Every structure is written in C-alpha cells, then in structure tokens.
Amino acid sequence: MARARLTTGHVLELDGDLLALIEALYREISLKSQLKATFEDMMREIQNVVAQMSEEDRTRYFVESLFLNSVTYENEMLDAYARRLAGGHKRPRARTHGRAS
C-alpha cells in the first residue's frame, strides 16, 4: 500500500480514506502548532501529500473529496430549507442562568 510522509514525519497510509487524511492533517499541522498554522501552512502540507501520490491515488482521493463535499453541501442546503420552513428560528433552549434546576 502506498504511503505519504508529512513534514512532521507522520506516515500516512494512502488507502483512499479521505477522512483519515483530513484527521492526520488536522492533528499534525493544526494541533501540533497549537492551532497557529496558517492557510499557507496547510496548503503546503496538502501539496506535499498530493505530490507523493500516484495518479491513481490522486483520482481516488479527488472523487472521495467531491463526494464528501457534495454531501456536505446538500446537508447545508437541506438545513437552510428546514430553517426557512420552521420560520427561520431555531427552537430556543431552556434558560438556566442563575436558577437552580
């Protein structure tokens, strides 16, 4: 199985699992920098990983990415539609500030 090495030294199995790749990027780039990584830092790391992929791996991850993004987009659109149907307001939460329950 193909692998890619992040600049942090972390080795990632390229098994087509997009969420595992995203999680590794988040953990290795965002968390290890204490959330101080910039857009450019993350883009450089993504480009580093993609450069290590075969054409087949790039295609597989791209298809997975498009699928995940289309599902996310669809869910956001359905959520917006449901909010409009409900009058645009979310159900208020019970307030407990300063009161014993």
C-alpha positions as CSV (number, residue, x, y, z in Angstrom):
1,M,0.0,0.0,0.0
2,A,1.2,3.5,-0.8
3,R,2.2,5.9,1.9
4,A,2.9,9.6,2.2
5,R,5.1,11.3,4.8
6,L,4.0,14.6,6.3
7,T,6.6,17.2,7.0
8,T,6.1,16.4,10.7
9,G,7.4,12.9,10.0
10,H,4.0,11.2,10.4
11,V,3.5,8.4,7.8
12,L,0.0,8.2,6.3
13,E,-1.3,5.1,4.6
14,L,-2.9,6.1,1.3
15,D,-5.8,3.7,1.4
16,G,-8.4,6.1,0.0
17,D,-9.8,7.1,3.4
18,L,-10.2,10.9,2.9
19,L,-11.4,11.5,6.5
20,A,-8.3,9.7,7.9
21,L,-6.1,12.0,5.7
22,I,-8.0,15.1,6.9
23,E,-7.7,14.0,10.5
24,A,-4.0,13.4,10.1
25,L,-3.5,16.9,8.6
26,Y,-5.6,18.5,11.4
27,R,-3.7,16.6,14.1
28,E,-0.2,17.0,12.7
29,I,-0.5,20.6,11.3
30,S,-3.2,22.4,13.2
31,L,-2.9,20.8,16.7
32,K,0.9,20.4,16.8
33,S,1.1,24.1,16.0
34,Q,-1.4,24.8,18.8
35,L,-3.9,26.0,16.1
36,K,-1.5,28.6,14.9
37,A,-1.0,27.1,11.4
38,T,-1.9,29.4,8.6
39,F,-3.8,28.7,5.4
40,E,-0.5,28.7,3.6
41,D,1.0,26.1,6.1
42,M,-2.0,23.7,5.5
43,M,-1.9,24.3,1.7
44,R,1.9,23.5,1.6
45,E,1.2,20.3,3.5
46,I,-1.7,19.2,1.3
47,Q,0.5,19.9,-1.8
48,N,3.3,17.9,-0.2
49,V,0.9,14.9,0.3
50,V,-0.6,15.2,-3.2
51,A,2.9,15.3,-4.8
52,Q,3.7,11.9,-3.2
53,M,0.5,10.3,-4.6
54,S,0.3,8.3,-7.7
55,E,-2.2,9.4,-10.4
56,E,-4.5,6.6,-9.3
57,D,-4.4,7.8,-5.6
58,R,-5.0,11.4,-6.6
59,T,-8.0,10.3,-8.7
60,R,-9.4,8.2,-5.8
61,Y,-9.0,11.0,-3.2
62,F,-10.4,13.6,-5.6
63,V,-13.5,11.5,-6.2
64,E,-13.9,11.0,-2.5
65,S,-13.4,14.7,-1.8
66,L,-16.1,15.6,-4.4
67,F,-18.5,13.1,-2.9
68,L,-17.9,14.4,0.7
69,N,-18.3,18.0,-0.4
70,S,-21.5,17.3,-2.3
71,V,-23.0,15.5,0.7
72,T,-21.9,18.4,3.0
73,Y,-23.4,21.0,0.5
74,E,-26.6,19.0,0.3
75,N,-26.9,18.8,4.1
76,E,-26.3,22.6,4.4
77,M,-28.9,23.3,1.8
78,L,-31.4,21.0,3.5
79,D,-30.7,22.6,6.8
80,A,-31.3,26.1,5.4
81,Y,-34.5,24.9,3.8
82,A,-35.7,23.3,7.1
83,R,-34.9,26.6,9.0
84,R,-37.0,28.5,6.4
85,L,-39.9,26.1,6.8
86,A,-39.7,26.5,10.6
87,G,-39.9,30.2,10.4
88,G,-36.2,30.9,10.4
89,H,-35.7,30.4,14.1
90,K,-34.1,27.6,15.9
91,R,-36.0,26.3,18.9
92,P,-34.9,28.3,22.0
93,R,-33.1,26.5,24.7
94,A,-34.3,26.5,28.3
95,R,-32.5,29.1,30.3
96,T,-30.9,28.1,33.5
97,H,-28.7,31.2,34.2
98,G,-28.8,31.9,37.9
99,R,-31.5,29.5,38.6
100,A,-31.4,26.1,40.4
101,S,-32.9,23.3,38.3
